[in-house]
Amino acid sequence: MTFSVLADGRTLVATPAIRGGQAAVPVDVDVCDAQAVDLRVVDAANGTGNDHGHWAMPALTSGWSLSADGARPWRLRGRTDRRPV
């Protein structure tokens, strides 16, 4: 499985292939200017048999301080998890 974060159709971050039994991969990405954010989990080009992946505890957070243009910085935090079915 590979996990990716897209903002307005543009990939911001993508993990390498994650296989069953591997540790979760933390993800922390700035999505400040995005109108739409997508969390994707896709096959790692090795067939879809027994694939099961999910985002564990994703959270959209806002910074306490304003940026120079007066906008709050938004961040998406979470981790990936791949478990055999």
VEXFI-370364 format. One record per atom (N, C-alpha, C, CB): residue number from 0; residue in three letters; z, y, x. Coordinates in nm, 3 decimals, padded with zeros to 5 digits. Glycine has a CB too. Example, Ala and Ser with C-alpha at 12.3 -4.5 7.8 and 13.67 -1.06 7.14 Angstrom:
// VEXFI-370364
ATOM,0,Ala,00.780,-00.569,01.319
ATOM,0,Ala,00.780,-00.450,01.230
ATOM,0,Ala,00.780,-00.330,01.320
ATOM,0,Ala,00.905,-00.447,01.131
ATOM,1,Ser,00.708,-00.225,01.285
ATOM,1,Ser,00.714,-00.106,01.367
ATOM,1,Ser,00.787,00.003,01.290
ATOM,1,Ser,00.572,-00.060,01.408
// end
This chain:
// VEXFI-370364
ATOM,0,Met,00.000,-00.116,00.084
ATOM,0,Met,00.000,00.000,00.000
ATOM,0,Met,00.000,00.123,00.090
ATOM,0,Met,00.121,-00.001,-00.096
ATOM,1,Thr,-00.065,00.227,00.043
ATOM,1,Thr,-00.054,00.358,00.106
ATOM,1,Thr,-00.007,00.456,-00.001
ATOM,1,Thr,-00.191,00.404,00.170
ATOM,2,Phe,00.070,00.553,00.042
ATOM,2,Phe,00.126,00.654,-00.046
ATOM,2,Phe,00.073,00.789,-00.003
ATOM,2,Phe,00.282,00.651,-00.044
ATOM,3,Ser,00.040,00.875,-00.099
ATOM,3,Ser,-00.009,01.008,-00.063
ATOM,3,Ser,00.037,01.112,-00.165
ATOM,3,Ser,-00.163,01.008,-00.052
ATOM,4,Val,00.043,01.235,-00.117
ATOM,4,Val,00.075,01.350,-00.202
ATOM,4,Val,-00.047,01.439,-00.201
ATOM,4,Val,00.204,01.426,-00.152
ATOM,5,Leu,-00.097,01.471,-00.321
ATOM,5,Leu,-00.210,01.562,-00.335
ATOM,5,Leu,-00.165,01.686,-00.409
ATOM,5,Leu,-00.328,01.493,-00.409
ATOM,6,Ala,-00.217,01.800,-00.368
ATOM,6,Ala,-00.191,01.926,-00.436
ATOM,6,Ala,-00.325,01.987,-00.473
ATOM,6,Ala,-00.107,02.024,-00.347
ATOM,7,Asp,-00.345,02.007,-00.601
ATOM,7,Asp,-00.471,02.062,-00.651
ATOM,7,Asp,-00.592,01.984,-00.597
ATOM,7,Asp,-00.483,02.209,-00.613
ATOM,8,Gly,-00.578,01.850,-00.589
ATOM,8,Gly,-00.686,01.763,-00.546
ATOM,8,Gly,-00.700,01.749,-00.396
ATOM,8,Gly,-00.812,01.813,-00.599
ATOM,9,Arg,-00.619,01.816,-00.318
ATOM,9,Arg,-00.626,01.813,-00.171
ATOM,9,Arg,-00.511,01.729,-00.117
ATOM,9,Arg,-00.622,01.957,-00.111
ATOM,10,Thr,-00.540,01.633,-00.029
ATOM,10,Thr,-00.436,01.548,00.028
ATOM,10,Thr,-00.353,01.626,00.128
ATOM,10,Thr,-00.497,01.424,00.095
ATOM,11,Leu,-00.221,01.631,00.102
ATOM,11,Leu,-00.129,01.700,00.193
ATOM,11,Leu,-00.067,01.605,00.294
ATOM,11,Leu,-00.019,01.769,00.114
ATOM,12,Val,-00.040,01.484,00.250
ATOM,12,Val,00.019,01.384,00.338
ATOM,12,Val,-00.019,01.246,00.288
ATOM,12,Val,00.174,01.399,00.345
ATOM,13,Ala,-00.039,01.153,00.381
ATOM,13,Ala,-00.067,01.014,00.346
ATOM,13,Ala,00.003,00.925,00.448
ATOM,13,Ala,-00.223,00.985,00.343
ATOM,14,Thr,00.061,00.816,00.399
ATOM,14,Thr,00.131,00.725,00.489
ATOM,14,Thr,00.032,00.624,00.547
ATOM,14,Thr,00.245,00.652,00.415
ATOM,15,Pro,00.069,00.562,00.657
ATOM,15,Pro,-00.009,00.447,00.700
ATOM,15,Pro,00.017,00.332,00.602
ATOM,15,Pro,00.028,00.404,00.847
ATOM,16,Ala,-00.054,00.222,00.616
ATOM,16,Ala,-00.033,00.107,00.528
ATOM,16,Ala,00.110,00.058,00.543
ATOM,16,Ala,-00.133,-00.007,00.561
ATOM,17,Ile,00.175,00.033,00.428
ATOM,17,Ile,00.312,-00.016,00.426
ATOM,17,Ile,00.308,-00.155,00.362
ATOM,17,Ile,00.408,00.081,00.347
ATOM,18,Arg,00.370,-00.250,00.430
ATOM,18,Arg,00.369,-00.387,00.382
ATOM,18,Arg,00.510,-00.428,00.336
ATOM,18,Arg,00.318,-00.483,00.491
ATOM,19,Gly,00.518,-00.534,00.257
ATOM,19,Gly,00.646,-00.584,00.208
ATOM,19,Gly,00.745,-00.606,00.321
ATOM,19,Gly,00.626,-00.712,00.131
ATOM,20,Gly,00.868,-00.565,00.299
ATOM,20,Gly,00.972,-00.583,00.399
ATOM,20,Gly,00.986,-00.467,00.496
ATOM,20,Gly,00.947,-00.706,00.476
ATOM,21,Gln,00.888,-00.378,00.501
ATOM,21,Gln,00.898,-00.262,00.589
ATOM,21,Gln,00.994,-00.160,00.531
ATOM,21,Gln,00.760,-00.198,00.612
ATOM,22,Ala,01.052,-00.080,00.618
ATOM,22,Ala,01.144,00.024,00.575
ATOM,22,Ala,01.070,00.131,00.496
ATOM,22,Ala,01.216,00.087,00.697
ATOM,23,Ala,01.143,00.198,00.409
ATOM,23,Ala,01.087,00.311,00.333
ATOM,23,Ala,01.045,00.422,00.429
ATOM,23,Ala,01.189,00.364,00.229
ATOM,24,Val,00.944,00.497,00.391
ATOM,24,Val,00.895,00.609,00.472
ATOM,24,Val,00.934,00.739,00.402
ATOM,24,Val,00.740,00.600,00.492
ATOM,25,Pro,01.013,00.824,00.468
ATOM,25,Pro,01.049,00.951,00.404
ATOM,25,Pro,00.928,01.045,00.399
ATOM,25,Pro,01.165,01.019,00.479
ATOM,26,Val,00.920,01.122,00.292
ATOM,26,Val,00.813,01.219,00.275
ATOM,26,Val,00.876,01.353,00.239
ATOM,26,Val,00.710,01.173,00.165
ATOM,27,Asp,00.835,01.458,00.309
ATOM,27,Asp,00.886,01.593,00.284
ATOM,27,Asp,00.768,01.687,00.306
ATOM,27,Asp,01.009,01.630,00.378
ATOM,28,Val,00.717,01.748,00.200
ATOM,28,Val,00.595,01.826,00.211
ATOM,28,Val,00.607,01.955,00.129
ATOM,28,Val,00.473,01.744,00.166
ATOM,29,Asp,00.552,02.061,00.182
ATOM,29,Asp,00.551,02.192,00.114
ATOM,29,Asp,00.441,02.192,00.010
ATOM,29,Asp,00.531,02.309,00.217
ATOM,30,Val,00.478,02.217,-00.116
ATOM,30,Val,00.381,02.224,-00.226
ATOM,30,Val,00.386,02.361,-00.292
ATOM,30,Val,00.408,02.114,-00.329
ATOM,31,Cys,00.423,02.462,-00.216
ATOM,31,Cys,00.451,02.597,-00.264
ATOM,31,Cys,00.341,02.656,-00.352
ATOM,31,Cys,00.474,02.687,-00.148
ATOM,32,Asp,00.217,02.650,-00.311
ATOM,32,Asp,00.110,02.718,-00.384
ATOM,32,Asp,00.037,02.628,-00.483
ATOM,32,Asp,00.012,02.773,-00.287
ATOM,33,Ala,00.082,02.506,-00.501
ATOM,33,Ala,00.010,02.410,-00.585
ATOM,33,Ala,00.029,02.437,-00.733
ATOM,33,Ala,00.054,02.269,-00.552
ATOM,34,Gln,-00.078,02.419,-00.808
ATOM,34,Gln,-00.072,02.424,-00.954
ATOM,34,Gln,-00.047,02.284,-01.011
ATOM,34,Gln,-00.202,02.482,-01.012
ATOM,35,Ala,-00.094,02.181,-00.940
ATOM,35,Ala,-00.075,02.042,-00.982
ATOM,35,Ala,-00.045,01.957,-00.859
ATOM,35,Ala,-00.200,01.988,-01.057
ATOM,36,Val,00.051,01.867,-00.872
ATOM,36,Val,00.090,01.776,-00.763
ATOM,36,Val,00.078,01.634,-00.814
ATOM,36,Val,00.235,01.806,-00.712
ATOM,37,Asp,00.009,01.549,-00.737
ATOM,37,Asp,-00.008,01.408,-00.771
ATOM,37,Asp,00.057,01.321,-00.664
ATOM,37,Asp,-00.157,01.372,-00.787
ATOM,38,Leu,00.134,01.221,-00.708
ATOM,38,Leu,00.188,01.119,-00.619
ATOM,38,Leu,00.105,00.994,-00.641
ATOM,38,Leu,00.343,01.093,-00.645
ATOM,39,Arg,00.045,00.944,-00.534
ATOM,39,Arg,-00.043,00.828,-00.550
ATOM,39,Arg,00.005,00.710,-00.467
ATOM,39,Arg,-00.186,00.865,-00.509
ATOM,40,Val,-00.017,00.593,-00.521
ATOM,40,Val,00.008,00.466,-00.453
ATOM,40,Val,-00.119,00.385,-00.470
ATOM,40,Val,00.136,00.390,-00.510
ATOM,41,Val,-00.181,00.346,-00.359
ATOM,41,Val,-00.307,00.272,-00.368
ATOM,41,Val,-00.304,00.151,-00.273
ATOM,41,Val,-00.428,00.364,-00.334
ATOM,42,Asp,-00.395,00.060,-00.301
ATOM,42,Asp,-00.412,-00.059,-00.219
ATOM,42,Asp,-00.452,-00.019,-00.078
ATOM,42,Asp,-00.517,-00.153,-00.281
ATOM,43,Ala,-00.408,-00.096,00.020
ATOM,43,Ala,-00.439,-00.066,00.161
ATOM,43,Ala,-00.563,-00.140,00.208
ATOM,43,Ala,-00.320,-00.102,00.250
ATOM,44,Ala,-00.656,-00.164,00.116
ATOM,44,Ala,-00.784,-00.230,00.146
ATOM,44,Ala,-00.766,-00.374,00.192
ATOM,44,Ala,-00.858,-00.152,00.253
ATOM,45,Asn,-00.658,-00.439,00.147
ATOM,45,Asn,-00.637,-00.579,00.182
ATOM,45,Asn,-00.624,-00.665,00.056
ATOM,45,Asn,-00.513,-00.595,00.270
ATOM,46,Gly,-00.677,-00.618,-00.054
ATOM,46,Gly,-00.667,-00.690,-00.180
ATOM,46,Gly,-00.546,-00.643,-00.260
ATOM,46,Gly,-00.659,-00.840,-00.156
ATOM,47,Thr,-00.553,-00.661,-00.390
ATOM,47,Thr,-00.446,-00.610,-00.476
ATOM,47,Thr,-00.346,-00.717,-00.518
ATOM,47,Thr,-00.505,-00.548,-00.599
ATOM,48,Gly,-00.361,-00.838,-00.469
ATOM,48,Gly,-00.270,-00.945,-00.507
ATOM,48,Gly,-00.127,-00.916,-00.462
ATOM,48,Gly,-00.317,-01.076,-00.449
ATOM,49,Asn,-00.033,-00.926,-00.556
ATOM,49,Asn,00.110,-00.909,-00.530
ATOM,49,Asn,00.149,-00.770,-00.483
ATOM,49,Asn,00.153,-01.008,-00.428
ATOM,50,Asp,00.065,-00.672,-00.500
ATOM,50,Asp,00.100,-00.535,-00.461
ATOM,50,Asp,00.193,-00.473,-00.565
ATOM,50,Asp,-00.026,-00.448,-00.443
ATOM,51,His,00.294,-00.408,-00.516
ATOM,51,His,00.385,-00.334,-00.604
ATOM,51,His,00.449,-00.225,-00.518
ATOM,51,His,00.495,-00.429,-00.670
ATOM,52,Gly,00.419,-00.102,-00.547
ATOM,52,Gly,00.477,00.009,-00.471
ATOM,52,Gly,00.523,00.118,-00.564
ATOM,52,Gly,00.375,00.064,-00.371
ATOM,53,His,00.622,00.192,-00.524
ATOM,53,His,00.669,00.302,-00.607
ATOM,53,His,00.732,00.410,-00.521
ATOM,53,His,00.770,00.251,-00.713
ATOM,54,Trp,00.735,00.529,-00.577
ATOM,54,Trp,00.804,00.641,-00.514
ATOM,54,Trp,00.951,00.630,-00.553
ATOM,54,Trp,00.743,00.780,-00.559
ATOM,55,Ala,01.038,00.634,-00.456
ATOM,55,Ala,01.181,00.622,-00.482
ATOM,55,Ala,01.245,00.761,-00.478
ATOM,55,Ala,01.249,00.528,-00.379
ATOM,56,Met,01.300,00.801,-00.590
ATOM,56,Met,01.373,00.927,-00.604
ATOM,56,Met,01.294,01.051,-00.560
ATOM,56,Met,01.500,00.919,-00.525
ATOM,57,Pro,01.171,01.071,-00.610
ATOM,57,Pro,01.100,01.194,-00.574
ATOM,57,Pro,01.170,01.314,-00.636
ATOM,57,Pro,00.951,01.189,-00.620
ATOM,58,Ala,01.173,01.425,-00.566
ATOM,58,Ala,01.239,01.546,-00.617
ATOM,58,Ala,01.160,01.669,-00.576
ATOM,58,Ala,01.385,01.556,-00.564
ATOM,59,Leu,01.141,01.759,-00.668
ATOM,59,Leu,01.077,01.886,-00.642
ATOM,59,Leu,01.189,01.989,-00.630
ATOM,59,Leu,00.973,01.925,-00.755
ATOM,60,Thr,01.203,02.051,-00.514
ATOM,60,Thr,01.314,02.143,-00.490
ATOM,60,Thr,01.263,02.281,-00.453
ATOM,60,Thr,01.406,02.089,-00.380
ATOM,61,Ser,01.343,02.380,-00.483
ATOM,61,Ser,01.309,02.519,-00.451
ATOM,61,Ser,01.406,02.569,-00.345
ATOM,61,Ser,01.313,02.609,-00.577
ATOM,62,Gly,01.354,02.644,-00.250
ATOM,62,Gly,01.440,02.703,-00.149
ATOM,62,Gly,01.525,02.814,-00.208
ATOM,62,Gly,01.358,02.756,-00.033
ATOM,63,Trp,01.635,02.844,-00.143
ATOM,63,Trp,01.725,02.948,-00.193
ATOM,63,Trp,01.672,03.087,-00.167
ATOM,63,Trp,01.862,02.933,-00.130
ATOM,64,Ser,01.598,03.103,-00.058
ATOM,64,Ser,01.551,03.237,-00.023
ATOM,64,Ser,01.404,03.254,-00.062
ATOM,64,Ser,01.569,03.264,00.127
ATOM,65,Leu,01.365,03.376,-00.086
ATOM,65,Leu,01.227,03.407,-00.119
ATOM,65,Leu,01.146,03.424,00.008
ATOM,65,Leu,01.218,03.534,-00.205
ATOM,66,Ser,01.019,03.389,00.002
ATOM,66,Ser,00.931,03.411,00.115
ATOM,66,Ser,00.890,03.558,00.119
ATOM,66,Ser,00.806,03.319,00.107
ATOM,67,Ala,00.813,03.595,00.219
ATOM,67,Ala,00.773,03.734,00.236
ATOM,67,Ala,00.698,03.789,00.116
ATOM,67,Ala,00.688,03.749,00.360
ATOM,68,Asp,00.624,03.702,00.046
ATOM,68,Asp,00.547,03.749,-00.070
ATOM,68,Asp,00.628,03.739,-00.201
ATOM,68,Asp,00.419,03.668,-00.083
ATOM,69,Gly,00.755,03.705,-00.191
ATOM,69,Gly,00.841,03.699,-00.309
ATOM,69,Gly,00.842,03.567,-00.381
ATOM,69,Gly,00.801,03.804,-00.403
ATOM,70,Ala,00.769,03.468,-00.328
ATOM,70,Ala,00.765,03.336,-00.392
ATOM,70,Ala,00.873,03.246,-00.336
ATOM,70,Ala,00.626,03.271,-00.373
ATOM,71,Arg,00.922,03.157,-00.420
ATOM,71,Arg,01.018,03.057,-00.372
ATOM,71,Arg,00.940,02.941,-00.311
ATOM,71,Arg,01.112,03.007,-00.489
ATOM,72,Pro,00.982,02.895,-00.194
ATOM,72,Pro,00.914,02.779,-00.133
ATOM,72,Pro,00.953,02.651,-00.206
ATOM,72,Pro,00.948,02.768,00.018
ATOM,73,Trp,00.855,02.578,-00.258
ATOM,73,Trp,00.881,02.451,-00.325
ATOM,73,Trp,00.849,02.338,-00.231
ATOM,73,Trp,00.798,02.439,-00.454
ATOM,74,Arg,00.933,02.234,-00.232
ATOM,74,Arg,00.913,02.118,-00.148
ATOM,74,Arg,00.924,01.993,-00.233
ATOM,74,Arg,01.014,02.115,-00.031
ATOM,75,Leu,00.845,01.893,-00.198
ATOM,75,Leu,00.854,01.763,-00.261
ATOM,75,Leu,00.918,01.669,-00.159
ATOM,75,Leu,00.714,01.711,-00.308
ATOM,76,Arg,01.026,01.606,-00.200
ATOM,76,Arg,01.094,01.511,-00.113
ATOM,76,Arg,01.107,01.379,-00.186
ATOM,76,Arg,01.233,01.563,-00.070
ATOM,77,Gly,01.096,01.273,-00.111
ATOM,77,Gly,01.113,01.139,-00.167
ATOM,77,Gly,01.095,01.038,-00.058
ATOM,77,Gly,01.013,01.114,-00.283
ATOM,78,Arg,01.082,00.914,-00.096
ATOM,78,Arg,01.052,00.811,00.002
ATOM,78,Arg,00.969,00.705,-00.067
ATOM,78,Arg,01.182,00.751,00.063
ATOM,79,Thr,00.896,00.631,00.015
ATOM,79,Thr,00.811,00.526,-00.039
ATOM,79,Thr,00.885,00.394,-00.032
ATOM,79,Thr,00.677,00.519,00.037
ATOM,80,Asp,00.844,00.300,-00.112
ATOM,80,Asp,00.904,00.169,-00.109
ATOM,80,Asp,00.799,00.068,-00.153
ATOM,80,Asp,01.031,00.162,-00.200
ATOM,81,Arg,00.787,-00.039,-00.080
ATOM,81,Arg,00.692,-00.143,-00.116
ATOM,81,Arg,00.767,-00.274,-00.121
ATOM,81,Arg,00.572,-00.150,-00.016
ATOM,82,Arg,00.761,-00.338,-00.234
ATOM,82,Arg,00.831,-00.465,-00.251
ATOM,82,Arg,00.734,-00.568,-00.305
ATOM,82,Arg,00.952,-00.449,-00.345
ATOM,83,Pro,00.744,-00.690,-00.255
ATOM,83,Pro,00.659,-00.795,-00.312
ATOM,83,Pro,00.701,-00.826,-00.454
ATOM,83,Pro,00.665,-00.923,-00.226
ATOM,84,Val,00.604,-00.861,-00.536
ATOM,84,Val,00.632,-00.895,-00.676
ATOM,84,Val,00.667,-01.043,-00.684
ATOM,84,Val,00.510,-00.862,-00.767
// end
